[in-house]
Amino acid sequence: SNQVHQSPASLYKNKGESAMMKCSHSISGYNQILWYKQSNREFVFLGYMIGTSGSPEAGFDIVGDASAGGTSTLTIKQLTPNSSAVYYSQLIHVDSPDTVPQ
């Protein structure tokens, strides 16, 4: 069945360490993953991956493959108290490779 899987479900790290989260899916034709965090009811955009090209915001790395069967990995380079949040990956379909979120 088609599905999107994000791991780990929870993660505990110390301040100053790095943290990694992964998102994979099995839906052919979908090749873009957006990463967000939710903190105090606000969603913060962390970057995106189209195919094997990652475009992270400052302080993050995004590597891997957003296509079906691949895995997109979000890395928080250096954890701060503000890093404590709920993190989401969103899978979207892009008709044109020139289309990127603003």
C-alpha positions in Angstrom: 0.0 0.0 0.0 1.1 3.6 -0.6 2.4 5.2 2.5 4.7 7.8 4.0 6.9 6.8 6.9 8.7 9.2 9.3 11.2 8.0 11.9 12.0 8.0 14.7 8.7 8.6 16.5 10.6 10.4 19.3 14.1 11.5 19.9 16.0 12.7 23.0 19.3 14.5 22.7 21.4 16.9 24.6 21.9 20.6 23.8 24.7 21.1 21.2 24.4 17.7 19.7 23.0 17.0 16.2 19.8 15.1 15.5 18.6 13.2 12.4 15.1 12.4 11.2 14.1 10.4 8.1 11.1 10.4 5.8 10.5 7.7 3.1 7.5 6.8 1.0 6.3 4.4 -1.7 4.2 6.6 -3.9 5.5 6.7 -7.4 5.5 10.1 -9.2 5.9 12.0 -5.9 9.4 13.4 -5.5 9.3 16.4 -3.2 9.4 16.4 0.6 8.9 19.5 2.7 10.2 19.6 6.2 8.6 21.7 9.0 8.6 22.0 12.8 5.7 22.9 15.0 6.5 25.0 18.0 4.0 26.9 20.1 1.2 26.3 17.4 3.4 27.9 14.7 4.7 25.9 11.8 8.3 26.8 10.7 9.6 25.8 7.3 12.9 24.0 7.5 13.6 23.3 3.8 12.7 20.9 1.0 14.1 18.1 -1.2 13.3 17.6 -4.8 14.6 14.2 -6.0 18.2 14.1 -4.7 18.6 17.9 -4.4 18.1 19.3 -0.9 17.6 22.9 0.0 17.7 23.4 3.7 17.3 26.5 5.8 20.3 27.7 7.9 21.2 25.3 10.7 19.8 22.3 8.9 21.0 19.7 6.3 18.7 17.8 4.0 20.2 14.9 2.0 19.0 11.7 0.4 16.3 11.0 -2.2 12.7 12.2 -2.0 11.5 9.8 -4.7 9.6 6.6 -4.1 11.8 4.1 -2.4 14.3 6.7 -1.3 14.8 8.4 2.1 15.1 12.1 2.8 17.1 12.8 5.9 16.8 16.1 7.9 19.7 16.9 10.2 19.5 19.6 12.9 23.2 20.6 13.1 23.2 21.9 16.7 20.4 21.4 19.1 19.2 24.3 21.2 16.2 24.5 23.7 14.2 25.9 20.8 14.8 22.7 18.9 12.3 20.9 21.2 9.3 20.6 18.9 7.2 18.3 16.7 8.8 17.8 13.3 6.8 17.0 10.1 7.6 15.8 6.7 5.1 16.5 3.9 5.1 14.7 0.5 3.9 16.7 -2.5 3.6 16.2 -6.2 5.4 18.7 -8.5 4.4 18.7 -12.1 7.2 21.0 -13.2 10.8 20.6 -11.8 11.0 24.5 -11.8 8.2 24.7 -9.2 9.7 25.3 -5.7 8.0 26.6 -2.5 8.5 30.3 -1.7 
